[in-house]
Amino acid sequence: MSRVMGVAVRTAVAAILLLFGMGAMKAQQPEAAAAKQDAAKQDAAKPDAAKQEQSEEDESPFALKPAPALPAGMTGSNANDPRAKLTPGLYDAGEASMGMKHVTLVKKPDAFQLGSADADDPKVQKMIAQLGIGASSKMSKPVQLVIAQLAFANSDLAFQGNHLFQGNFYGMSIYDISNPANTTLLTTMVCPGGQGDVSVYKNLMFMSVEMPNGRLDCGVQGFPPEPPRTAGHEKERRIPGAQKDRFRGVRIFDISDIKNPKQVAAVQTCRGSHTHTLVLDPNDQKNVYIYVSGTSFVRQADELPGCSGEKPEKDPNTALFRIDVIRVPVAAPQDAKVVSSPRLFIDGRTGALNGLNNGGTHGKGGDKPEDTDQCHDITVYSAIGLAAGACSGNGILIDVKDPVHPKRVDAVNDPNYSYWHSASFSNDGSKVVFTDEWGGGLGARCRQNDPNKWGADAIFRLKDGKLSFANYYKMPAAQGDSENCVAHNGSLVPVPGRDIEVQGWYQGGVSVMDFTDPAQPIEIAYFDRGPIDPKMLILGGQWSAYWYNGSIYGSEIARGLDVFELTPTKFLTQNEIDAAKAVQVGELNVQNQQKIEWPAKLVVAKAYVDQLERSQSLPANRLADLRKAIQNAESSHMSKSKLAKLKSMAPSLEKTAAAASPTDAKRMQALAEILKHPVA
């Protein structure tokens, strides 16, 4: 979830600012007051009809807004897809799937439910007060209800052993997934502050906190609402007053007792932590590192000394245009602290901190380039010494061999991209998938007239430290006006011989993409529900969808936790699914990408054979001989004679690989290695 622009910002100014970390609130300039006064005078001079139109827009930021006409030369989403017209509902919505089985939905715990759909319920006003939002009476009742519900949104996932950790804007939940079909809740921890993104390492859990209602003690009372704005300044953005008990940064918990997480440290940062990335240094076993991505406003220096939201030409120590790096001693997490604040956007020639910009984008006012002063997500791939940063206006490539002092090595921008949101590497490090969170996650951006290059994935080739664009991928099914939908968080599915990613698209559901050929990405599986509400856009759908040890888990923002399985289709065989399940890991923090290693099992060999058949890279008789030899080895319980037969087939595969396409050559070589030394 990134910033929310336009009408929604102007309307529930305080609410959206609090909830979504308004990256739009760039440098906080004292001289802006005069400009705002001029704007107020211009507003006062508007005709009454214009004022009324603006007032109506401001009153209903979540009202349905049909998509504008499709820009010339652009292609939109498919309105004939089975997902396009599903019936609405919270727990009884229509469903459509291909290549995926929905195993179970575990509903949100009561602690993370507002508990009312009535805008007049006192619970609504209580929650709005806890968020520190004053003058809620000026918002319409439906807007008040939606804002109160947003305070309980589910966010990102992390995994360790048989446990799943689900973040929430109001805290987090831990589930037992030893039997995915019977996933059960172990505990919830109420600790408001949003987004609540989590990661885990050994006995430690880390949580991002960005909203101004976060407290050091995890209290739910928030802080008193700010005093009313004076006449003529009602719509001005204002930084909350200093509070000694406010917390915005990264919380650290000891989870040795999995049912009773204990906060052991809370590291404050100037912009809070919208997301964070767990970084492991192979040369430093005593510490872990946290890259903190803050996208919200810079707090007052009275609250945290040294914080400045000025532009860099006014203050070279501004908290904008940087990330923060926290060092966490594993044996003494209470000593965690910020050890560096790398300037990833600096111009290496001039030294200017604001050395990157988006180059201009689509939308109102997008023709003017905007400086990049924040990263939304950073995915670190320590095995290759690189990270991919999705940094508002740019996708950047970062050298992380020294994790305390990361350095940018390349940067790209794209006029079709509105907000660079997250990133994933292919397992071999030859490709990077970036996502564009056009509309900030609160917008319907997958409608029939929404271009399929906007709010999509952008796939880049990566070679010699340089990124080169290959193509876009967007979930192809048209969604309704009341369904927030755009590219969001995903992970690799460990099918050997292919690059496959499963990904959440909010109310666009889950989409599984094959990007083995980066120029021709295709969808190979999906799951989707109908809209939560057909008359109002309510934040919901899949925040993230991740593969973990054989299952796909989806963090459903409004409903709870989904569990899925892949099923065989013409796009994916059972052998390929079984080979993916053969990869088992002890922990998964998706933004700390780990290199996938496949065991030399015959099920992996069978997956390669299926792929060589699909690509027609081997004749039918050779495929049949390979399958027969593998089956004989399995049925004989790996007898020496049958293993010898497998080994004898390897040299011919290696010879054939020399003339095959690069992708099939790698498959043949990997298959040959397994045939030489298979394991049970």
C-alpha positions in Angstrom: 0.0 0.0 0.0 1.5 3.3 -1.0 0.2 6.9 -1.1 -3.4 7.7 -2.0 -3.7 10.6 -4.4 -6.3 13.0 -5.7 -9.8 13.4 -4.3 -9.3 10.8 -1.6 -6.5 12.8 -0.1 -8.4 16.1 -0.2 -11.4 14.5 1.4 -10.4 12.4 4.4 -7.2 14.4 4.6 -6.2 13.3 8.0 -7.5 9.7 7.7 -5.8 8.8 4.5 -2.6 10.6 5.6 -2.6 8.5 8.8 -3.5 5.2 7.2 -1.4 5.2 4.1 1.7 7.2 4.7 1.1 9.9 2.2 4.2 9.8 0.0 2.7 12.9 -1.6 3.7 14.8 1.4 7.2 15.6 0.2 9.3 18.4 1.6 7.6 20.3 4.3 8.3 23.9 3.5 7.6 26.9 5.7 7.1 29.1 2.7 4.3 27.0 1.5 1.8 28.9 3.7 1.7 31.8 1.4 1.0 29.6 -1.6 -1.7 27.9 0.4 -3.3 31.2 1.3 -3.3 32.1 -2.4 -5.0 28.7 -3.2 -7.6 29.5 -0.5 -8.3 32.8 -2.2 -8.6 31.2 -5.6 -11.0 28.6 -4.1 -13.1 31.4 -2.6 -13.4 33.0 -6.0 -14.7 29.8 -7.6 -18.3 29.8 -8.9 -20.8 28.2 -6.5 -21.4 25.3 -9.0 -17.7 24.5 -9.0 -17.5 24.7 -5.2 -20.5 22.3 -5.0 -18.9 19.9 -7.5 -15.6 19.9 -5.5 -17.6 19.4 -2.2 -19.4 16.4 -3.6 -16.1 14.9 -4.8 -14.5 15.6 -1.4 -17.5 14.0 0.4 -17.3 10.6 -1.3 -13.7 9.5 -2.0 -14.9 5.8 -2.0 -17.9 6.4 -4.3 -17.8 4.5 -7.6 -16.0 6.3 -10.4 -16.2 4.7 -13.9 -13.0 4.5 -15.8 -12.3 7.2 -18.4 -12.0 6.3 -22.1 -9.1 4.0 -23.0 -6.2 6.1 -24.2 -5.4 5.8 -27.9 -3.2 2.8 -28.8 -3.8 1.2 -25.4 -5.4 -2.2 -24.6 -7.6 -2.7 -21.6 -8.7 -5.7 -19.5 -10.8 -8.6 -20.7 -14.5 -8.1 -19.8 -15.3 -11.6 -21.1 -13.0 -13.3 -18.6 -14.9 -15.6 -16.1 -13.7 -13.3 -13.3 -15.2 -10.1 -14.8 -18.8 -10.4 -13.4 -18.7 -12.4 -10.2 -21.4 -11.9 -7.7 -20.6 -9.6 -4.7 -20.4 -10.5 -1.0 -18.0 -10.6 1.9 -18.0 -14.3 2.7 -20.5 -15.4 0.0 -19.0 -13.7 -3.1 -18.9 -15.6 -6.4 -15.6 -17.3 -7.1 -13.6 -18.3 -10.2 -10.4 -20.2 -10.5 -8.1 -21.9 -13.0 -5.2 -24.1 -11.9 -5.8 -23.3 -8.3 -7.8 -25.0 -5.5 -9.1 -22.8 -2.7 -8.4 -25.0 0.4 -9.7 -22.8 3.2 -10.4 -19.3 4.4 -9.6 -18.5 8.1 -11.7 -15.5 9.0 -10.1 -12.5 10.7 -9.8 -12.8 14.5 -12.4 -10.8 16.4 -9.6 -8.5 17.7 -9.1 -7.2 14.1 -12.8 -6.7 13.3 -14.5 -3.4 13.7 -17.6 -5.4 14.7 -20.1 -3.2 13.0 -21.4 -2.2 9.6 -23.4 0.6 11.0 -21.9 4.1 10.5 -23.8 5.3 13.6 -22.3 2.6 15.9 -20.2 4.2 18.7 -17.4 1.8 17.7 -16.9 3.8 14.5 -16.4 7.2 16.3 -14.2 5.5 18.9 -11.9 4.1 16.3 -11.7 7.5 14.4 -10.9 9.2 17.7 -8.1 6.6 18.3 -6.7 7.5 15.0 -6.4 11.1 16.1 -8.8 12.3 13.4 -10.6 15.5 14.5 -13.8 16.9 13.0 -15.1 13.6 11.8 -18.5 15.1 11.6 -17.5 16.8 8.4 -17.1 13.5 6.7 -20.1 11.6 5.4 -21.3 8.5 7.4 -20.1 6.0 4.8 -16.7 7.6 4.7 -16.4 7.4 8.4 -17.3 3.7 8.3 -14.8 2.9 5.7 -12.0 4.7 7.5 -12.8 2.9 10.7 -12.6 -0.4 8.9 -9.3 0.5 7.3 -7.7 0.6 10.7 -8.1 -3.2 10.8 -6.7 -4.1 7.4 -4.5 -7.2 7.1 -1.1 -6.6 5.6 2.0 -8.7 4.8 3.1 -12.3 5.7 6.2 -14.0 7.0 6.8 -17.7 7.7 8.9 -19.8 10.1 8.7 -23.6 10.4 5.0 -24.4 10.9 4.1 -20.8 11.8 2.6 -18.0 9.6 2.8 -14.4 10.8 0.2 -12.1 9.4 0.5 -8.3 9.9 -2.4 -6.0 10.4 -2.7 -2.3 10.8 -3.9 -3.0 14.4 -1.3 -5.7 15.3 -0.5 -9.2 14.1 -1.7 -12.8 14.2 0.3 -16.1 14.3 -1.1 -19.2 12.8 -0.2 -22.9 12.9 0.1 -24.2 9.4 1.4 -27.6 10.1 -1.7 -28.8 8.3 -2.5 -26.1 5.7 -6.0 -27.4 5.2 -6.6 -27.0 8.9 -4.8 -23.7 9.5 -5.5 -22.6 13.1 -5.0 -19.3 14.9 -2.4 -19.5 17.7 -2.5 -16.0 19.0 -3.2 -12.4 18.2 -1.3 -9.4 19.4 -3.1 -6.0 19.4 -0.5 -3.3 18.7 -1.8 -0.5 16.5 0.4 1.6 14.2 0.1 0.2 10.7 1.1 -1.1 8.3 2.2 -3.9 10.6 4.3 -5.7 7.9 6.3 -8.4 9.7 9.5 -10.5 9.2 11.1 -13.2 11.3 14.6 -14.4 12.1 15.2 -17.2 14.6 13.6 -16.0 17.9 13.0 -12.4 16.7 10.1 -10.8 14.9 10.2 -7.3 13.3 7.1 -5.1 12.7 6.8 -1.9 10.6 5.0 1.1 12.3 4.2 4.3 10.4 0.9 5.7 11.5 0.9 8.5 14.1 -1.4 6.5 16.5 1.5 4.0 17.2 2.6 4.1 20.8 5.7 2.7 22.4 3.6 0.5 24.7 1.4 -0.8 21.9 -1.6 1.0 23.6 -4.8 1.3 21.6 -5.7 4.8 23.0 -3.7 6.7 20.4 -3.3 10.4 21.0 -5.7 13.3 21.4 -7.0 14.7 18.1 -5.1 17.8 16.8 -6.8 21.1 17.5 -9.2 22.3 14.7 -7.6 24.2 11.8 -8.4 27.9 11.6 -10.8 29.3 9.0 -9.5 29.1 5.5 -6.9 26.4 6.4 -9.2 23.4 6.9 -7.6 21.4 4.1 -4.0 22.1 4.8 -1.8 19.1 5.7 -0.4 19.4 9.1 2.2 17.4 10.9 0.9 15.9 14.2 2.2 17.6 17.3 5.1 16.1 19.2 4.2 13.2 21.6 6.8 11.6 23.9 5.1 8.2 23.8 4.5 8.1 20.0 6.3 5.3 18.1 7.0 5.2 14.4 9.8 2.9 13.2 10.5 -0.8 13.7 9.4 -2.8 16.7 11.4 -5.9 17.7 9.8 -8.8 19.5 11.1 -12.0 21.1 9.0 -14.9 19.9 10.7 -17.7 21.9 7.2 -18.1 23.4 5.3 -18.2 20.2 2.0 -17.5 21.9 3.3 -14.5 23.8 5.5 -12.2 21.7 7.4 -9.8 23.9 8.6 -6.4 22.7 12.3 -6.0 23.4 13.2 -3.0 21.3 11.6 -0.2 19.4 13.8 1.7 17.0 12.4 5.2 16.0 12.9 6.7 12.6 11.9 10.1 11.2 9.4 8.9 8.6 8.3 5.7 10.4 8.5 2.3 8.6 6.0 1.7 5.8 7.9 -1.5 5.0 11.2 -3.0 6.0 13.6 -5.7 4.6 15.4 -8.2 6.7 19.0 -8.4 5.5 21.5 -11.2 6.3 25.2 -10.6 5.8 27.0 -13.9 5.1 30.1 -12.4 6.7 28.4 -11.3 9.9 26.7 -14.0 11.9 26.2 -11.9 15.0 23.9 -9.3 13.5 21.0 -8.9 11.2 20.1 -5.7 9.4 16.9 -4.0 8.7 16.4 -1.7 5.7 13.7 0.8 6.6 11.5 2.3 3.9 9.6 5.3 5.1 7.0 6.9 2.8 5.1 9.1 5.2 5.6 12.6 6.5 8.7 13.5 8.5 7.9 14.0 12.2 8.8 17.1 14.1 12.3 17.4 15.5 10.7 18.1 18.9 9.5 14.5 18.8 12.6 12.9 17.4 15.8 15.0 17.4 17.4 15.4 14.0 14.3 14.9 11.9 13.9 17.4 9.1 11.5 17.4 6.2 13.1 20.3 4.3 14.3 20.1 0.7 17.9 19.1 0.4 19.0 22.5 -0.8 17.8 23.9 2.5 18.9 21.1 4.8 21.5 18.6 3.6 20.6 16.4 6.6 16.9 16.1 5.5 15.2 12.8 6.4 13.9 12.7 2.8 15.9 11.1 0.0 17.2 8.2 2.1 16.5 4.9 3.7 17.6 3.9 7.2 19.7 0.8 8.2 19.2 -0.7 11.6 21.7 -3.1 13.0 20.2 -5.7 15.4 22.6 -7.8 17.5 21.0 -11.2 17.5 22.1 -12.0 21.1 21.1 -8.5 22.3 18.3 -7.1 20.2 17.6 -4.5 22.8 20.7 -2.8 21.5 19.4 -2.4 18.0 19.9 1.1 16.5 20.1 3.0 13.2 23.7 2.8 12.0 23.4 4.5 8.6 21.0 6.4 6.3 22.2 5.7 2.8 21.5 8.3 0.1 20.4 6.0 -2.6 19.1 8.7 -4.9 22.2 10.9 -5.0 23.6 12.2 -8.2 27.1 10.7 -8.3 28.4 13.6 -10.4 27.0 16.6 -8.6 26.3 15.2 -5.2 22.7 16.4 -5.3 20.6 14.2 -3.0 17.6 14.4 -5.3 19.5 12.8 -8.2 16.6 10.7 -9.5 13.1 11.5 -10.7 10.2 9.6 -12.4 10.7 11.4 -15.7 7.1 12.2 -15.8 4.1 9.8 -15.8 0.5 9.6 -16.9 -2.4 11.3 -15.0 -3.2 14.9 -14.0 0.0 16.8 -13.5 2.1 13.8 -14.4 3.9 15.5 -17.3 6.1 17.3 -14.8 8.9 15.1 -13.5 8.8 14.4 -9.7 11.8 13.8 -7.5 12.2 10.3 -6.0 12.6 10.7 -2.2 11.6 7.3 -0.9 11.6 3.6 -1.5 8.4 1.6 -0.9 10.0 -1.8 -0.9 13.5 -3.2 -1.3 14.1 -6.9 -2.1 17.5 -8.1 -1.2 19.1 -11.1 -2.9 22.3 -11.6 -0.9 23.3 -14.6 -2.9 24.1 -12.3 -5.8 25.0 -9.3 -3.7 22.2 -7.2 -5.1 18.9 -5.6 -4.1 16.1 -4.3 -6.3 14.5 -1.1 -4.9 11.0 -0.1 -5.9 11.3 3.6 -5.1 8.3 5.6 -6.0 9.5 7.2 -9.2 12.2 4.7 -10.1 13.2 1.1 -10.1 16.8 0.9 -8.8 19.5 -1.8 -8.6 21.6 -1.7 -5.4 24.9 -3.3 -4.5 24.4 -4.7 -0.9 27.7 -6.6 -0.5 28.3 -4.2 2.4 24.8 -4.1 3.9 25.5 -1.0 6.1 26.5 1.0 3.0 24.4 -0.1 0.1 25.1 1.7 -3.2 22.9 2.3 -6.3 24.4 0.8 -9.4 21.5 1.4 -11.9 18.1 3.1 -12.1 15.2 3.1 -14.5 11.9 4.9 -14.9 8.9 4.5 -17.1 6.1 6.9 -18.2 3.6 4.1 -17.8 4.5 3.7 -14.2 2.8 5.7 -11.5 4.4 4.4 -8.3 7.2 1.8 -8.2 6.0 -0.5 -5.4 7.8 -3.8 -5.0 10.3 -6.1 -6.8 11.3 -9.8 -7.2 14.4 -11.4 -8.8 14.3 -14.5 -10.9 16.1 -17.3 -9.1 19.1 -17.1 -11.4 19.2 -13.3 -11.0 18.8 -12.6 -14.7 15.4 -10.9 -14.4 13.7 -8.4 -12.1 9.9 -8.0 -11.8 8.8 -4.6 -10.6 5.2 -3.7 -9.7 3.3 -0.4 -10.2 0.8 0.5 -7.5 -1.1 3.0 -9.6 -3.8 4.5 -7.4 -2.1 3.5 -4.1 -4.2 0.3 -3.6 -7.4 2.2 -3.0 -8.3 2.6 -6.6 -10.2 0.5 -9.1 -7.4 0.1 -11.7 -8.3 -3.1 -13.5 -11.5 -2.0 -15.3 -12.1 -2.7 -18.9 -10.9 0.8 -19.9 -7.8 0.8 -17.6 -4.7 0.3 -19.8 -2.9 -3.0 -19.3 0.4 -1.2 -19.1 -0.7 0.9 -16.1 -0.8 -0.7 -12.6 1.1 -3.7 -14.0 4.3 -5.6 -13.6 7.3 -4.5 -15.6 9.8 -7.3 -16.3 13.4 -6.3 -16.8 16.4 -8.3 -18.0 19.4 -7.9 -15.7 22.9 -8.3 -17.1 26.2 -6.9 -16.0 24.5 -4.6 -13.4 22.2 -3.0 -16.0 18.4 -3.3 -16.3 16.7 -3.4 -19.7 13.0 -3.5 -20.2 11.4 -6.7 -21.6 7.6 -6.4 -21.2 4.6 -5.7 -19.0 2.2 -8.2 -17.3 -1.2 -7.4 -15.9 -3.8 -9.7 -14.5 -6.0 -9.9 -17.6 -9.5 -10.0 -16.2 -11.6 -6.8 -16.0 -12.8 -5.9 -12.6 -15.6 -3.7 -11.4 -15.7 0.0 -10.4 -16.0 -1.1 -6.7 -12.9 -3.4 -6.7 -9.6 -1.9 -5.7 -7.2 -3.7 -8.0 -3.5 -3.2 -9.0 -0.3 -5.1 -9.0 0.8 -5.9 -5.4 3.0 -8.4 -3.5 4.1 -11.8 -4.7 6.8 -14.5 -4.5 8.5 -17.1 -6.7 6.9 -20.5 -7.1 9.9 -23.0 -7.0 9.1 -24.9 -10.2 12.5 -26.0 -11.6 13.3 -24.9 -15.1 10.8 -22.0 -15.1 10.4 -18.5 -13.6 7.0 -18.4 -12.0 5.5 -15.8 -9.6 2.3 -15.9 -7.6 1.0 -12.5 -6.8 -1.8 -10.6 -5.0 -3.9 -8.1 -7.0 -6.1 -6.8 -4.1 -9.7 -7.5 -5.2 -8.3 -8.7 -8.5 -7.5 -11.9 -6.6 -4.4 -14.1 -7.1 -2.7 -14.5 -10.4 0.2 -16.8 -11.3 2.5 -15.6 -14.0 5.2 -17.5 -16.0 7.9 -15.0 -17.0 10.5 -17.6 -18.1 10.5 -15.7 -21.4 10.5 -12.1 -20.1 9.2 -10.8 -23.4 6.1 -13.0 -23.3 4.8 -13.4 -19.8 1.6 -15.5 -19.5 -0.9 -16.2 -16.8 -1.0 -19.9 -15.9 -3.4 -20.0 -12.9 -5.7 -17.7 -10.9 -8.3 -17.3 -8.2 -10.7 -14.4 -7.8 -13.8 -13.4 -5.8 -16.6 -10.9 -6.6 -16.5 -7.4 -5.1 -17.0 -7.0 -1.4 -19.6 -4.3 -2.0 -21.0 -3.5 -5.5 -22.0 0.1 -4.5 -18.9 1.4 -2.7 -15.2 0.8 -3.1 -14.1 -0.9 0.2 -10.5 -1.9 0.6 -10.2 -5.7 0.4 -8.6 -8.5 -1.6 -5.2 -10.1 -1.6 -2.5 -7.9 -0.1 0.1 -10.5 -0.8 0.1 -14.1 -2.1 3.2 -16.2 -1.3 4.2 -19.8 -1.9 5.6 -21.5 1.2 6.5 -25.2 1.4 3.8 -26.5 -1.0 0.9 -24.1 -0.5 0.0 -20.6 -1.5 -1.1 -18.3 1.3 -3.0 -15.1 0.7 -3.4 -12.2 3.1 -6.9 -11.1 2.4 -7.2 -7.6 3.7 -10.9 -7.7 4.7 -11.7 -11.4 5.0 -8.8 -13.1 6.7 -6.2 -15.7 5.5 -6.6 -17.8 2.4 -4.9 -21.1 1.7 -4.6 -22.4 -1.9 -3.1 -25.3 -3.8 -1.9 -25.4 -7.4 -3.6 -28.0 -9.6 -2.4 -29.4 -12.9 -3.5 -27.9 -16.2 -2.0 -27.7 -19.7 0.2 -24.9 -18.3 1.5 -26.8 -15.3 1.9 -30.5 -14.7 1.5 -32.5 -11.5 5.2 -33.4 -11.7 6.1 -29.7 -11.8 3.9 -29.0 -8.8 5.4 -32.0 -6.9 8.9 -30.8 -7.8 8.1 -27.3 -6.3 6.8 -29.0 -3.2 10.2 -30.8 -2.9 11.7 -27.5 -2.0 11.3 -26.9 1.8 12.6 -23.9 3.7 12.8 -23.1 7.4 11.9 -19.4 7.1 10.5 -17.1 4.4 10.7 -13.4 4.4 9.9 -12.6 0.8 11.8 -9.3 0.6 14.9 -11.2 1.8 15.0 -13.4 -1.3 16.8 -16.8 -0.8 18.3 -18.8 -3.6 16.2 -21.9 -4.4 18.1 -25.2 -4.6 16.3 -28.3 -5.8 17.1 -31.7 -4.5 18.3 -34.3 -7.0 15.1 -36.2 -6.7 13.5 -38.1 -9.6 10.3 -36.0 -9.2 12.4 -33.0 -10.2 13.7 -35.0 -13.2 10.1 -35.8 -14.2 9.3 -32.1 -14.1 12.2 -31.3 -16.6 11.0 -34.1 -18.9 7.5 -32.6 -18.9 8.9 -29.2 -19.8 11.0 -30.7 -22.6 7.8 -32.3 -24.0 5.9 -29.0 -23.8 8.6 -27.1 -25.7 9.0 -30.0 -28.1 12.7 -30.1 -27.6 13.0 -33.9 -27.6 11.4 -36.4 -29.8 8.6 -38.6 -28.4 10.7 -41.8 -28.3 13.4 -40.2 -26.2 10.8 -38.7 -23.8 9.2 -42.1 -23.5 12.6 -43.8 -22.8 13.4 -41.2 -20.1 10.0 -41.7 -18.4 10.3 -45.4 -18.5 13.8 -45.4 -17.0 12.8 -43.0 -14.2 9.7 -45.1 -13.4 11.8 -48.3 -13.3 14.3 -46.7 -11.0 11.5 -45.6 -8.6 9.6 -48.9 -8.7 12.9 -50.8 -8.0 13.6 -48.6 -5.0 16.7 -47.2 -6.7 18.4 -50.5 -7.6 21.9 -50.3 -8.9 21.0 -51.6 -12.3 18.2 -49.1 -12.8 20.4 -46.2 -11.5 23.1 -47.3 -14.0 20.5 -47.1 -16.8 19.6 -43.5 -15.8 23.3 -42.5 -15.6 23.8 -43.9 -19.1 21.2 -41.5 -20.5 22.9 -38.4 -19.2 25.7 -38.0 -21.9 23.2 -37.9 -24.8 21.2 -35.2 -23.0 24.3 -33.1 -22.5 25.2 -33.5 -26.2 21.6 -32.5 -27.2 21.8 -29.4 -24.9 24.6 -27.9 -27.0 22.2 -27.3 -29.8 19.1 -26.4 -27.8 17.6 -23.0 -26.9 19.3 -21.5 -23.8 16.2 -22.3 -21.6 15.9 -25.9 -22.8 19.7 -26.4 -22.6 19.6 -25.5 -18.9 16.8 -28.0 -18.4 18.6 -30.8 -20.2 21.8 -30.1 -18.3 20.0 -30.1 -14.9 18.2 -33.3 -15.9 21.4 -34.9 -16.8 22.9 -34.0 -13.4 20.0 -35.7 -11.6 20.2 -38.8 -13.7 23.9 -39.1 -12.8 23.3 -38.8 -9.1 19.7 -39.2 -8.1 18.7 -39.3 -4.4 15.7 -41.0 -2.9 
